[in-house]
Amino acid sequence: MPFPGTPAGRPRRPRPRALRCLLAVAALGLPLAVAVPPSVAAPAGEGAAAKSRAAGHCARQGQLHVPGAAHQQAACLAELTTAGTADSGHTDPADWAGLTPAGLSVPRGVPGIQIDGYFPDTSTTNTNHGWNHDSQFVIRLPDRWNGGLVVSGTPGNREQYANDRAIADWVLSRGYAFAATDKGNTGAAFHRDGRRPGDAVAEWNHRLTQLTRATKALTTQRYGRPPSRTLATGLSNGGYLVRWQLENHPELYDGGVDWEGTLWRVEGPNLLGFLPPVLRHYPDYAAGGPGAGRAREALYAAGQPRGSEFLWPYHHQNYWDLTQRIYREEFDPGYDGATEAGTPYCTPGTPHCDADYAYADRPPRVHRAVQRIALTGRLGKPLLTLHGTLDVLLPISRDSDVYARMVKQAGRGALHRYYRIEDGTHTDSLADTFPDRLRPLLPCHRSAFTALETWLGHGTPPPPSHTVPRPPGAGPGELLRECALDGAGDSRGR
């Protein structure tokens, strides 16, 4: 989902030079030279991979080529995690700002090769490295490789480093190679990319498929063999990508973990259906008075969880309005004519106000645009989904509850586990603001990831789908350290 902010008003077509991502900072320079430490000893009996590591730190760096890349630059780094890359200029902290709890530790001791680059593309929203070129990627190849690969697309409309703290640091410390894409367009004006409604989101799926194929070939170049296991994971829009990939390209993956993925469904629910009533009724609720109670019930009916009221002001200010307008513009640019992405915080009843938008009543062309990127539930590989019960951006009853039913209806329930995380919300940093009301989902993501490893490696299925209760009396420190998916609590499968 997007950053706070609004795109400038101008016609959707023809496509102009797009705005840079709203949270990006000054463009990064070229990779810095780093000292090369002594050779990393390789255990005996590992064949080509052992010979590659025995050649030393960053072996074969000069021979590596990302298939299909229009540009790439490789750097030999003493530290691939953000413990080193934040200082060396090989990540952008603005990309991952606000996505993780403040107390999250940073692993260290992961030397290897980082390759930054981009695939051919015509859009220019991503300003990282001063390239002004979309379809940028980052690939990290640790010296001590466990044989696995983790690939990811970014949440919201962020750039390729957005997963560095939440996902990359941890999987790299476990020995995985890691790759991430900016999805081919970034920023709140992402909808300017493409020629047809839905093109920008359709490109997200293509870019993750493209990166997965390229990185699997690259690991063969680097280590002398392809990955023995390829896993997809991501949060929010990145979680949607995991669902779509496992439905449409299961041959590329062994499994995935979906962290509150966005649900796109032609007949609904989707965010174009549940956000307009939220925008319509929230001002009456916030104003108080005799209409506040009715407005609150209308917000519940739109999917907002009971007990989540304390989160509504923040999301009204930062997410609900912007999200509706820019995603409606992507799939239905004709709704507001020549105006781009509507009028911020318009009053219901004014012409073309997004608070009055009725997705179900829009012309068939709008539904066809959504159909191009819609999910079906027809999984081809194992998937673990987790979603917070207090998510007020993608309410759980309008998103993952529905997707879990879709998977069952498609006859793929044996491939799916679904964990409803009590007191989790869409953005983990809010757990720092409300430590007595919220829990971070990041530890539950790691528990789900290790459960997937066990499922694939030993054939031991994860715990049945259920609601994971917040441990009674647990403080922020305990909640950040662990999340027991098999703990006691509501075990009702959904």
C-alpha positions in Angstrom: 0.0 0.0 0.0 1.2 3.6 -0.6 3.0 6.2 1.3 1.3 9.3 2.6 1.0 12.1 0.0 -0.9 12.9 -3.2 0.1 12.8 -6.8 0.0 16.0 -8.9 -3.0 16.6 -11.0 -2.6 16.0 -14.7 -4.1 13.7 -17.3 -3.3 10.0 -17.1 -2.4 9.6 -20.8 0.0 10.2 -22.4 2.5 9.0 -19.8 4.7 11.9 -18.5 7.9 11.6 -16.6 6.7 10.2 -13.3 7.3 11.6 -9.8 9.9 10.1 -7.6 8.9 7.9 -4.7 7.6 10.1 -1.9 9.9 8.8 0.8 13.0 8.5 -1.3 16.1 10.5 -0.2 19.0 11.7 -2.3 20.0 9.2 -5.0 22.7 6.7 -3.9 26.1 6.8 -5.5 28.0 3.9 -7.0 29.0 1.0 -4.8 31.9 1.7 -2.5 35.0 -0.4 -2.6 35.4 -2.6 0.5 38.3 -4.6 1.8 38.3 -8.2 0.9 38.8 -10.4 4.0 40.7 -13.7 4.0 39.2 -16.7 2.1 36.2 -18.4 3.6 37.0 -22.0 4.2 34.6 -24.5 2.6 33.5 -27.8 4.2 34.5 -30.9 2.3 32.1 -32.9 0.2 30.0 -30.0 -1.1 31.1 -30.4 -4.7 31.0 -27.4 -7.0 29.6 -25.1 -4.3 32.4 -26.0 -2.0 35.0 -25.3 -4.7 33.4 -21.9 -5.4 33.6 -20.9 -1.7 37.1 -22.3 -1.4 38.1 -19.8 -4.0 37.6 -17.1 -1.4 35.3 -14.2 -0.5 33.3 -12.9 -3.5 34.5 -15.7 -5.8 33.4 -15.3 -9.5 32.3 -11.7 -8.9 33.7 -10.6 -12.3 32.0 -13.4 -14.1 28.5 -12.9 -12.8 25.8 -11.7 -15.2 22.1 -11.2 -14.4 20.2 -12.7 -17.4 18.2 -10.1 -19.2 19.5 -7.1 -17.2 20.1 -3.9 -19.1 22.5 -2.7 -16.5 24.2 -4.1 -13.4 27.0 -3.3 -11.0 28.5 -5.8 -8.5 30.1 -5.0 -5.2 32.1 -7.2 -2.9 30.8 -6.4 0.6 32.1 -7.4 4.0 28.5 -7.1 5.3 25.3 -7.8 3.3 22.8 -7.0 6.1 21.8 -3.4 6.9 24.4 -3.5 9.7 26.8 -2.7 6.8 24.8 -1.7 3.8 23.2 1.3 5.5 26.7 2.8 5.9 28.2 1.6 2.7 25.4 3.0 0.5 24.0 -0.4 -0.6 20.5 0.2 0.8 18.2 3.1 1.2 16.8 3.5 4.7 14.0 5.6 3.4 12.7 2.5 1.5 12.1 0.6 4.7 11.2 3.4 7.1 8.2 2.6 9.3 7.9 -1.0 8.4 9.5 -2.7 11.4 9.4 -2.2 15.2 12.1 0.0 16.6 13.6 -2.7 18.8 14.3 -5.1 15.9 17.9 -6.4 16.1 20.2 -6.3 13.1 22.2 -9.5 12.4 25.8 -9.3 11.4 28.5 -11.4 9.8 27.2 -12.0 6.3 29.9 -11.2 3.7 29.2 -11.7 0.0 28.3 -10.1 -3.3 25.6 -7.5 -3.9 24.4 -6.8 -7.5 22.3 -3.8 -8.2 20.8 -3.2 -11.6 17.7 -2.9 -13.7 15.9 -4.7 -16.5 14.8 -2.9 -19.7 11.9 -0.5 -19.0 10.5 2.8 -20.2 9.3 4.3 -16.9 11.5 6.4 -14.7 10.0 6.7 -11.2 12.8 5.0 -9.3 15.6 7.5 -8.6 17.9 5.1 -6.6 21.6 5.4 -7.8 20.6 8.4 -9.9 19.5 6.0 -12.6 15.9 7.4 -12.9 15.0 3.9 -14.2 12.3 1.5 -13.1 12.5 -2.3 -12.8 15.5 -1.9 -10.5 16.5 -5.0 -8.4 18.9 -5.9 -5.7 20.5 -9.4 -5.4 22.6 -10.5 -2.5 24.7 -13.7 -2.7 26.3 -14.6 0.7 29.6 -16.4 0.8 28.2 -19.0 3.1 25.2 -20.2 1.2 22.6 -22.7 2.5 21.5 -23.6 -1.0 18.2 -21.6 -0.9 16.9 -18.5 -2.5 14.3 -16.0 -1.2 12.6 -13.6 -3.6 10.3 -10.7 -2.9 8.4 -7.7 -4.2 8.1 -4.6 -2.2 5.1 -3.4 0.0 3.2 -0.4 -1.1 4.8 1.5 -3.9 8.2 1.4 -2.4 11.6 0.8 -4.0 13.7 -2.4 -4.1 15.3 -2.0 -0.6 12.0 -1.8 1.3 12.3 -5.5 2.5 15.9 -5.1 3.8 15.1 -4.8 7.5 11.9 -6.9 7.7 13.0 -9.9 5.5 16.5 -9.6 3.9 18.6 -9.2 7.0 17.1 -12.3 8.6 17.1 -14.7 5.6 20.6 -13.6 4.7 21.8 -14.4 8.3 20.3 -17.9 7.7 22.4 -18.4 4.6 19.8 -17.7 1.9 20.5 -15.7 -1.3 18.0 -12.9 -1.5 16.6 -10.9 -4.4 14.0 -8.1 -4.5 12.4 -5.9 -7.2 10.8 -2.5 -7.2 7.9 -4.1 -9.2 8.5 -1.9 -12.3 7.0 1.3 -11.0 7.1 3.2 -7.7 5.6 6.1 -5.8 2.1 7.5 -5.4 1.9 8.2 -9.2 2.6 4.6 -10.1 -0.6 4.5 -12.1 0.9 6.7 -14.8 2.9 3.6 -16.0 1.5 1.6 -18.8 -0.9 2.1 -21.6 -4.1 0.4 -20.3 -5.8 0.4 -17.0 -4.3 -2.3 -14.8 -0.9 -2.3 -16.7 1.1 -1.0 -13.8 -0.1 -3.7 -11.4 0.2 -6.4 -14.1 3.8 -5.4 -14.4 4.4 -6.1 -10.7 3.7 -9.8 -11.4 5.9 -9.9 -14.5 8.8 -8.3 -12.7 8.9 -10.8 -9.9 8.7 -13.7 -12.3 11.5 -12.1 -14.3 13.7 -11.6 -11.3 13.1 -15.1 -10.0 14.2 -16.7 -13.2 17.2 -14.5 -13.5 18.3 -15.0 -9.9 18.0 -18.8 -10.1 20.3 -18.7 -13.1 22.7 -16.3 -11.3 23.0 -18.6 -8.3 24.1 -21.3 -10.7 26.8 -19.0 -12.0 27.9 -18.0 -8.5 27.8 -21.4 -6.7 28.0 -23.9 -9.4 24.5 -25.3 -9.0 20.9 -23.9 -9.0 19.1 -23.3 -5.7 17.7 -26.4 -4.0 14.8 -24.4 -2.7 13.2 -21.1 -3.9 10.8 -19.3 -1.6 8.6 -16.2 -2.2 7.6 -13.9 0.6 6.4 -10.4 1.0 4.1 -8.1 2.9 1.0 -6.1 1.7 1.4 -5.7 -2.1 4.4 -8.0 -1.7 2.1 -10.6 -0.2 -0.3 -10.3 -3.1 2.7 -11.1 -5.4 3.4 -14.3 -3.5 -0.2 -15.4 -3.9 -0.2 -14.6 -7.6 3.1 -16.3 -8.3 2.1 -19.5 -6.5 -1.1 -19.5 -8.5 0.4 -18.7 -11.9 4.0 -19.8 -11.8 4.3 -22.6 -9.2 7.0 -24.2 -11.3 9.4 -21.5 -10.1 8.9 -21.9 -6.4 8.8 -24.5 -3.6 6.5 -22.4 -1.4 5.8 -19.0 0.1 4.8 -16.9 3.0 2.1 -14.2 2.5 2.2 -11.4 5.0 -1.2 -9.6 4.8 -1.3 -9.7 1.0 -3.7 -7.4 -0.9 -6.8 -9.2 -2.2 -7.8 -8.4 -5.8 -11.0 -10.1 -6.8 -13.2 -9.1 -9.7 -16.5 -9.7 -7.9 -15.1 -8.3 -4.7 -14.3 -7.8 -2.0 -11.4 -5.6 -3.0 -10.2 -2.3 -1.7 -12.1 -0.3 -4.4 -15.3 -1.7 -2.7 -14.5 -1.3 1.0 -12.6 1.9 1.1 -15.3 4.3 -0.3 -17.8 3.6 2.5 -15.0 4.1 5.0 -14.2 7.5 3.5 -17.9 8.4 3.4 -18.7 7.6 7.0 -15.5 8.3 9.0 -15.9 12.2 9.0 -19.3 11.8 10.7 -17.8 9.4 13.3 -14.9 11.8 13.9 -17.2 14.8 14.3 -19.1 13.1 17.2 -22.6 14.1 17.9 -25.8 12.2 17.3 -24.6 10.7 14.0 -21.4 9.2 15.4 -22.9 6.0 16.5 -24.5 5.2 13.2 -21.3 6.1 11.4 -19.3 3.8 13.6 -21.7 0.9 12.8 -21.3 1.8 9.1 -17.5 1.5 9.4 -17.9 -1.9 11.1 -20.2 -2.9 8.2 -17.4 -1.8 5.7 -15.0 -4.3 7.4 -13.3 -2.2 10.1 -12.6 -4.5 13.1 -14.4 -3.7 16.3 -12.0 -2.3 18.8 -9.8 -0.8 16.1 -11.1 2.8 16.6 -7.9 4.0 18.0 -6.2 3.4 14.6 -8.8 5.2 12.5 -7.5 8.8 12.8 -4.0 7.8 11.6 -5.2 5.8 8.7 -7.7 8.5 7.7 -4.9 11.0 7.6 -2.3 8.8 5.9 -3.7 5.9 4.0 -7.4 5.5 3.3 -8.0 8.5 1.1 -4.7 8.2 -0.9 -5.0 4.5 -1.4 -8.5 4.7 -2.8 -7.7 7.5 -5.2 -4.5 6.2 -6.7 -5.7 2.6 -7.1 -9.0 3.7 -8.5 -7.0 5.8 -11.0 -5.0 2.7 -12.0 -8.1 0.6 -12.8 -10.8 3.3 -13.5 -9.1 6.5 -14.7 -12.3 7.5 -16.5 -14.3 7.9 -13.2 -13.0 11.5 -12.7 -12.4 12.4 -16.3 -9.3 14.5 -16.9 -8.6 14.9 -13.2 -5.8 12.6 -12.1 -6.5 10.5 -9.0 -9.5 12.5 -7.8 -9.8 15.2 -5.2 -8.2 14.6 -1.8 -10.7 14.4 1.1 -13.7 15.4 -1.1 -17.1 15.8 0.5 -19.6 13.0 -0.4 -22.0 14.3 -3.0 -19.4 16.5 -4.9 -18.9 15.4 -8.5 -16.5 12.4 -9.0 -15.8 12.1 -5.3 -14.0 8.8 -4.4 -16.1 8.6 -1.2 -19.1 8.0 -3.5 -17.3 5.5 -5.7 -19.3 2.3 -6.4 -17.1 -0.4 -7.9 -19.9 -2.9 -8.4 -21.8 -0.3 -10.6 -18.8 0.6 -12.8 -18.7 -0.3 -16.5 -17.4 -3.8 -17.5 -14.1 -2.4 -18.7 -13.2 -1.6 -15.1 -13.9 -5.1 -14.0 -11.9 -6.4 -16.9 -8.9 -4.4 -15.8 -9.1 -6.0 -12.3 -9.6 -9.4 -13.9 -6.2 -9.1 -15.5 -4.5 -9.2 -12.1 -7.1 -11.0 -10.0 -6.4 -13.9 -7.6 -8.2 -17.2 -7.9 -7.1 -19.3 -4.9 -5.7 -22.0 -7.2 -2.4 -22.5 -5.5 0.2 -24.7 -7.0 2.6 -24.8 -4.1 2.4 -24.5 -0.3 1.5 -21.1 1.1 1.3 -19.8 4.7 -0.7 -16.6 5.2 -0.7 -14.4 8.2 -2.9 -11.4 8.8 -3.5 -9.1 11.8 -7.0 -9.0 13.3 -6.7 -5.2 13.8 -5.6 -4.4 10.2 -7.6 -1.3 9.2 -6.0 -0.7 5.8 -6.8 -4.2 4.5 -9.4 -5.4 7.0 -9.0 -9.1 7.7 -12.7 -9.9 7.0 -12.4 -8.4 3.5 -9.1 -9.8 2.7 -7.3 -12.9 4.0 -10.5 -14.5 5.5 -11.9 -14.3 2.0 -8.7 -15.6 0.3 -8.6 -18.6 2.6 -12.1 -19.5 1.6 -11.1 -19.0 -2.1 -8.3 -21.5 -1.7 -10.6 -24.1 -0.1 -13.2 -23.6 -2.8 -10.6 -24.1 -5.4 -9.7 -27.5 -3.9 -6.3 -26.4 -2.8 -6.8 -26.2 1.0 -4.2 -28.9 1.7 -1.6 -26.4 0.4 -2.6 -23.6 2.6 -2.3 -22.6 6.3 -3.8 -19.4 7.5 -2.9 -17.7 10.8 -5.0 -14.8 12.1 -2.7 -12.8 14.4 -4.6 -11.3 17.3 -3.9 -7.6 17.8 -1.7 -7.3 14.7 -2.2 -4.4 12.3 -0.9 -3.5 8.9 2.1 -1.5 9.9 4.4 -3.0 12.5 5.8 0.4 13.6 2.4 1.2 15.1 3.1 -1.4 17.7 5.7 1.0 19.1 3.0 3.7 19.4 0.4 1.4 20.9 2.4 -1.3 22.8 -0.5 -2.2 25.0 -2.9 -2.7 22.2 -0.9 -4.0 19.2 1.6 -6.8 18.6 4.1 -6.8 15.7 3.6 -9.4 13.0 7.3 -9.7 12.1 8.0 -12.5 14.6 5.0 -14.4 13.3 6.3 -14.0 9.8 9.6 -15.6 10.9 7.7 -18.4 12.7 5.7 -19.0 9.5 8.8 -19.1 7.4 10.5 -21.7 9.6 7.3 -23.7 9.6 7.4 -23.7 5.8 11.0 -24.8 5.9 10.0 -27.8 8.1 7.0 -28.6 5.9 9.1 -28.7 2.8 12.2 -30.2 4.3 10.7 -32.9 6.5 7.1 -33.2 5.3 5.8 -32.1 8.7 2.7 -29.9 8.1 2.5 -26.6 10.0 -0.2 -26.2 12.7 -3.8 -26.1 11.4 -5.2 -22.7 10.4 -6.3 -20.8 13.5 -6.3 -17.5 15.3 -3.0 -17.0 17.2 -3.8 -15.3 20.5 -1.7 -12.6 22.0 0.1 -14.2 25.0 -1.5 -12.8 28.2 0.7 -10.4 30.0 3.4 -10.3 27.3 5.2 -7.0 27.0 6.7 -5.5 23.8 10.0 -7.3 24.3 8.5 -10.7 24.5 6.2 -10.1 21.5 9.1 -9.0 19.4 11.2 -12.1 20.2 8.8 -14.9 19.3 5.4 -15.9 18.0 4.2 -19.4 18.6 1.9 -20.4 15.8 1.0 -23.6 17.6 0.1 -21.9 20.9 -3.2 -22.4 22.6 -6.2 -20.3 21.6 -8.9 -20.2 19.0 -8.2 -23.2 16.8 -11.2 -22.7 14.5 -9.9 -23.1 10.9 -11.1 -20.5 8.4 
